[in-house]
Amino acid sequence: MGTKANFLQETKMGIVSTTGGESVFHKMRNVLNSVHVSVGLLNHQLREFHVDDVGRIADMLEAHEDNVGWYLTQDPKGKKIPHFLGELSKDLCHTHTNALKELTSLNYFLEQLEYLLTAGETPERAGGVKDTVHFAAVMDEAVVSHQGELDRMGIEVVREYHAVGEGILEVSRLSPILVNLIRNAINSMREVAEGVHRLVLHVLPCPDRDGFVRLQIEDSGRGISSDCLTRVFSPQQPGSQPDLLPNLHMSALAAKDLGGSLRVWSDGLNQGAIFTLDLPVIHMEEAQ
């Protein structure tokens, strides 16, 4: 399969017309087939995960807890345990790595499916039909879809909304970007177990670009190293496992299609990150 950039462009062509290539529904069926294959492989790999062997070794050691040293060095069965554990470790690491790669592929396919579903729900908007936007409300709606997970993780949500007024924009294309950014912020904070986490949402007039509104998602997660900042929005191939947050390439493309930009800044690892989405807005009074 091609990059997500190619996928996005091909999907747009499919939404506008199904006569020039595959339809959206045909693409969805292909993605679902890939999902089924990934799930099948994961099921097989997890069944081959030899976790029972760990329990058997624990039972053997517990049975000889009064003379473990002698058991591991003198007993015919006990002497085999260190070598067996080494081989078991290699096998578990191999299976674990393969499962993670397959999960990365599965996540990639689900991102494709999510985009196709969003596009399929509003095919008439492919030509650029715009809606009245209340930016704080759109931001809040994006948070609602993650509220259960935010509550479970004890993440404090802070809203710093400034008056920007209503505008005219393609809501159907803006919402998935914000949902993606919030999901990525949650994923980042999940990887930092210690401390109190905060998700800060900003809505404000763009201070350095007239006619633009600025939406920011700020987290207290794992942060991004300086050498990765320039690659955050790079396309990812299915099966790859980069040390970057997923989904962001497609969001950057969508922001560009809306005439805006998506940027990121982080002070480094374990310093959190802030994603900035600048969008051009036609205010209501200008449209009248």
C-alpha positions as CSV (number, residue, x, y, z in Angstrom):
1,M,0.0,0.0,0.0
2,G,1.2,3.6,-0.6
3,T,1.8,6.4,1.8
4,K,-1.0,8.1,3.6
5,A,-0.6,11.1,1.4
6,N,-1.3,9.0,-1.6
7,F,-4.1,7.3,0.2
8,L,-5.7,10.7,1.1
9,Q,-5.4,11.9,-2.5
10,E,-6.9,8.7,-3.9
11,T,-9.7,8.8,-1.4
12,K,-10.6,12.3,-2.4
13,M,-10.8,11.2,-6.0
14,G,-13.0,8.3,-5.0
15,I,-15.4,10.6,-3.1
16,V,-15.8,13.0,-6.0
17,S,-16.4,10.3,-8.6
18,T,-16.4,6.6,-8.6
19,T,-16.0,6.3,-12.3
20,G,-12.3,7.1,-12.4
21,G,-11.2,4.4,-10.0
22,E,-12.2,2.5,-6.8
23,S,-15.2,3.8,-4.9
24,V,-15.1,4.7,-1.3
25,F,-16.9,1.5,-0.3
26,H,-14.6,-0.6,-2.4
27,K,-11.7,1.0,-0.5
28,M,-13.4,0.4,2.8
29,R,-13.9,-3.3,1.9
30,N,-10.2,-3.6,1.1
31,V,-9.2,-2.0,4.4
32,L,-11.5,-4.3,6.3
33,N,-9.9,-7.3,4.7
34,S,-6.5,-6.0,5.9
35,V,-8.0,-5.5,9.4
36,H,-9.2,-9.1,9.4
37,V,-5.8,-10.4,8.4
38,S,-4.0,-8.3,11.1
39,V,-6.5,-9.5,13.8
40,G,-6.0,-13.1,12.7
41,L,-2.2,-12.8,12.9
42,L,-2.5,-11.2,16.3
43,N,-4.7,-14.0,17.5
44,H,-2.2,-16.6,16.3
45,Q,0.7,-14.8,17.9
46,L,-0.9,-14.4,21.2
47,R,-1.9,-18.0,21.3
48,E,1.7,-18.9,20.8
49,F,2.8,-16.6,23.7
50,H,4.3,-19.2,26.1
51,V,3.2,-17.5,29.3
52,D,2.3,-20.9,30.8
53,D,5.9,-21.8,30.8
54,V,6.7,-18.9,33.1
55,G,4.1,-20.3,35.6
56,R,5.6,-23.8,35.4
57,I,9.1,-22.5,36.2
58,A,7.7,-20.5,39.1
59,D,6.1,-23.6,40.5
60,M,9.3,-25.6,40.2
61,L,11.3,-23.0,42.0
62,E,8.7,-22.5,44.7
63,A,8.7,-26.3,45.3
64,H,12.4,-26.0,46.1
65,E,12.4,-22.7,47.8
66,D,14.4,-24.1,50.8
67,N,17.3,-25.2,48.5
68,V,17.0,-23.2,45.3
69,G,20.8,-22.9,44.9
70,W,21.3,-26.6,45.0
71,Y,18.3,-27.2,42.8
72,L,19.6,-24.9,40.1
73,T,23.2,-26.2,40.1
74,Q,22.8,-29.9,41.0
75,D,19.4,-31.2,40.2
76,P,19.1,-32.6,36.6
77,K,15.9,-30.7,35.9
78,G,16.8,-27.6,37.9
79,K,20.1,-27.2,36.0
80,K,18.2,-26.8,32.8
81,I,16.1,-23.8,34.1
82,P,18.6,-21.0,33.4
83,H,19.2,-22.0,29.8
84,F,15.4,-22.6,29.4
85,L,14.7,-19.1,30.7
86,G,17.1,-17.6,28.3
87,E,15.5,-19.3,25.3
88,L,12.0,-18.5,26.6
89,S,13.0,-14.8,26.9
90,K,14.2,-14.7,23.3
91,D,11.0,-16.4,22.2
92,L,8.7,-14.0,24.2
93,C,10.6,-10.9,22.9
94,H,10.3,-12.1,19.3
95,T,6.6,-12.7,19.7
96,H,6.2,-9.4,21.5
97,T,7.9,-7.5,18.8
98,N,5.9,-9.1,16.0
99,A,2.7,-8.4,17.9
100,L,3.6,-4.7,18.3
101,K,4.4,-4.5,14.6
102,E,1.0,-6.0,13.7
103,L,-0.8,-3.7,16.1
104,T,0.9,-0.8,14.4
105,S,-0.4,-2.1,11.0
106,L,-3.8,-2.5,12.5
107,N,-3.8,1.0,13.8
108,Y,-2.8,2.3,10.4
109,F,-5.7,0.4,8.7
110,L,-8.1,1.7,11.3
111,E,-7.0,5.2,10.6
112,Q,-7.7,4.7,6.9
113,L,-11.1,3.3,7.8
114,E,-11.9,6.2,10.1
115,Y,-11.1,8.6,7.3
116,L,-13.2,6.8,4.8
117,L,-16.1,6.6,7.2
118,T,-15.9,10.4,7.9
119,A,-15.7,11.1,4.2
120,G,-18.5,8.7,3.3
121,E,-20.8,10.4,5.8
122,T,-20.5,13.7,4.0
123,P,-19.8,13.1,0.3
124,E,-21.5,16.3,-0.6
125,R,-18.9,18.3,1.3
126,A,-16.1,17.2,-1.0
127,G,-16.7,20.3,-3.1
128,G,-15.9,22.6,-0.2
129,V,-19.4,23.3,1.4
130,K,-18.8,25.3,4.6
131,D,-20.6,25.6,7.9
132,T,-21.0,28.1,10.7
133,V,-18.4,27.3,13.3
134,H,-18.3,28.1,17.0
135,F,-14.7,27.0,17.6
136,A,-15.0,26.5,21.4
137,A,-18.0,24.2,20.8
138,V,-16.1,22.2,18.1
139,M,-13.2,21.8,20.5
140,D,-15.5,20.6,23.3
141,E,-17.2,18.1,21.0
142,A,-13.8,16.6,20.2
143,V,-13.1,16.2,23.9
144,V,-16.4,14.5,24.6
145,S,-15.4,11.5,22.4
146,H,-12.5,10.9,24.8
147,Q,-14.1,11.9,28.1
148,G,-14.3,8.3,29.4
149,E,-10.6,7.7,29.0
150,L,-9.7,11.1,30.3
151,D,-11.7,10.4,33.5
152,R,-10.2,6.9,33.9
153,M,-6.7,8.3,33.6
154,G,-7.4,11.2,35.9
155,I,-6.4,13.8,33.4
156,E,-7.4,17.4,34.2
157,V,-8.9,19.2,31.2
158,V,-8.2,23.0,31.2
159,R,-10.0,25.2,28.8
160,E,-8.4,28.6,27.9
161,Y,-10.9,30.0,25.4
162,H,-10.8,33.5,24.1
163,A,-13.5,35.3,22.1
164,V,-13.0,34.6,18.4
165,G,-16.6,34.8,17.2
166,E,-18.2,32.4,14.9
167,G,-16.9,31.8,11.4
168,I,-17.4,29.8,8.2
169,L,-15.3,26.7,7.8
170,E,-15.7,23.0,6.9
171,V,-16.6,21.5,10.2
172,S,-16.6,18.0,8.8
173,R,-12.9,18.3,8.1
174,L,-11.9,20.3,11.2
175,S,-13.4,17.9,13.8
176,P,-11.3,14.8,12.8
177,I,-8.1,16.9,13.2
178,L,-9.0,17.9,16.7
179,V,-10.1,14.4,17.6
180,N,-6.8,13.0,16.4
181,L,-4.7,15.6,18.3
182,I,-6.6,14.9,21.5
183,R,-6.2,11.2,21.1
184,N,-2.5,11.6,20.5
185,A,-2.2,13.8,23.6
186,I,-3.8,11.0,25.7
187,N,-1.5,8.4,24.2
188,S,1.5,10.5,25.1
189,M,0.3,11.1,28.7
190,R,-0.4,7.4,29.1
191,E,3.3,6.6,28.6
192,V,4.3,8.8,31.6
193,A,2.9,7.1,34.7
194,E,4.1,9.5,37.3
195,G,2.7,13.0,38.1
196,V,-0.6,14.8,37.5
197,H,-1.5,15.1,33.9
198,R,-3.2,18.1,32.2
199,L,-4.8,18.6,28.8
200,V,-4.9,22.3,28.0
201,L,-7.2,23.4,25.2
202,H,-6.6,26.9,23.7
203,V,-8.9,28.8,21.3
204,L,-7.7,32.3,20.4
205,P,-7.3,34.8,17.6
206,C,-4.1,34.1,15.7
207,P,-1.7,36.7,17.1
208,D,0.6,36.8,14.0
209,R,-1.8,36.1,11.2
210,D,-4.8,38.4,10.5
211,G,-8.0,36.5,9.5
212,F,-6.8,33.3,11.2
213,V,-8.0,31.5,14.4
214,R,-5.5,29.4,16.5
215,L,-6.5,26.1,18.1
216,Q,-3.9,24.5,20.4
217,I,-3.8,21.1,22.2
218,E,-1.2,21.0,25.0
219,D,-0.3,17.9,27.0
220,S,2.0,16.9,29.8
221,G,3.1,13.7,28.2
222,R,6.3,12.1,27.0
223,G,7.3,15.0,24.8
224,I,9.2,14.9,21.6
225,S,13.0,14.9,21.2
226,S,14.5,17.7,19.1
227,D,15.7,15.4,16.4
228,C,12.1,14.1,15.9
229,L,10.3,17.4,15.8
230,T,10.9,17.8,12.0
231,R,9.6,14.3,11.4
232,V,6.4,14.3,13.4
233,F,4.2,14.9,10.4
234,S,6.0,12.5,8.1
235,P,4.0,9.7,6.4
236,Q,4.2,6.3,8.0
237,Q,4.1,2.9,6.2
238,P,1.9,0.1,7.6
239,G,4.0,-2.1,9.9
240,S,6.4,0.6,10.8
241,Q,6.9,1.4,14.5
242,P,8.5,4.9,14.6
243,D,9.1,6.7,17.9
244,L,6.4,9.2,16.9
245,L,2.8,9.7,17.7
246,P,0.5,8.1,15.1
247,N,-2.1,9.8,12.9
248,L,-0.5,13.1,12.5
249,H,0.5,13.0,8.9
250,M,-3.1,12.8,7.8
251,S,-4.1,15.6,10.2
252,A,-1.4,17.9,8.7
253,L,-2.7,17.1,5.2
254,A,-6.2,18.0,6.2
255,A,-5.1,21.3,7.8
256,K,-3.3,22.2,4.6
257,D,-6.4,21.4,2.6
258,L,-8.3,23.8,4.8
259,G,-5.8,26.5,3.9
260,G,-4.1,26.4,7.3
261,S,-1.1,24.8,9.0
262,L,-0.4,22.3,11.8
263,R,2.8,22.7,13.8
264,V,4.2,21.2,17.0
265,W,6.6,22.2,19.7
266,S,8.2,20.3,22.6
267,D,11.0,21.2,25.0
268,G,12.1,17.6,24.8
269,L,11.4,14.2,26.3
270,N,9.1,14.1,29.3
271,Q,8.3,17.8,28.7
272,G,5.0,17.5,27.0
273,A,4.1,18.9,23.6
274,I,1.8,21.6,22.1
275,F,0.2,21.2,18.7
276,T,-0.9,24.4,17.0
277,L,-3.5,24.5,14.3
278,D,-3.9,27.8,12.5
279,L,-6.9,28.2,10.1
280,P,-8.2,30.9,7.9
281,V,-11.7,32.0,8.8
282,I,-14.4,34.0,7.0
283,H,-16.3,35.7,9.8
284,M,-20.0,35.9,9.7
285,E,-20.1,39.7,9.2
286,E,-17.8,39.3,6.2
287,A,-20.0,36.7,4.6
288,Q,-23.1,38.8,4.7
